Amino acid sequence: MKKISIVMISFILLILLSISACSNKNTDLVLIQETEHGLFYSPSSGEDEKEVVKILAESFELNYPRITNMFKYENNNKVVIHVYADKEEFVEMIGRETEGTYVSKENIIKVYTPPHLIGGIQEEYSFQLIHEFVHAVIQQINPSVAGVKWLDEGIAEYASKQLDEGIKSRSTFNDYPTLEQLESGSVYFDEAGSTAYLYSGILIQYIVDEYGIDALNNIIRTPNNIEVIMNASTETIYERWVKYLEGKEWLR
């Protein structure tokens, strides 16, 4: 009986520690603003941080219904967002050079935003937050999407509307990737940088334009069935996308 009691006590303690760890994941940060759908934290509660969070929160709430409706996603919990105004601190904390990430194991969006958002830079960093929110939504729908780089990043680029800005900034689209590059995942993204995000986004736009948003939602939920959903082989899908690209009828 004593052995059973010790085991039970140890088990209960582990559960309590786990719950405590989860509930304290924001304890080093300050809650700056709570909105209808989000909780915004930052390491500091200065006026600069409050102003930045206010701007991000407005953009987040404006886009929340559009994104959740697009992907048929429902969640009663508020989205936790950590906002950092110190780039060096943010990169050190994340462990790589980036300005935003969705940490799936914590279910937290973490973004870097400069302390002063003026002019076009405000839109850029608002896009960044929405990009990460899209990652959060689709990876909660199906965590395996994170393993298909072009799909994961392409959807985020498309749904956040970063793609629209990327398209406007270019006059030619003849450096598109091969099928092998798309399937190589991070290898292509590491080599091509922003170009990889652009073309992945255009590929998602092609899927929506030609097959509809329901097809994209089906692909998110069952990525391995993409050939069945689109009624074509991967090679044929790629060839059709290239024709779509070269036709330029998709340019808005």
Buried (B, 14 or more C-beta within 10 A) or exposed (E): EEEEEEEEEEEEEEEEEEEEEEEEBBEEBBEBBEBEBBBBBBBBBBEBBBBBBBBBBEBBEEBBEEBBEBBEBEEEEEBBBBBBBBEEEBBEEBEEEBBBBBBEEEBBBBBBBBEEBEEEEBBBBBBBBBBBBBBBBBBBBBEBBBEBBBBBBBBBBBBBBBBBBBBEEEEEBEEBBEBEBBBBBEEBBEEBEEBBBBBBBBBBBBBBEBBEEEBBBBBBBEBEEBEEBBEBEEEEBBEBBBEBBEEEEBEE
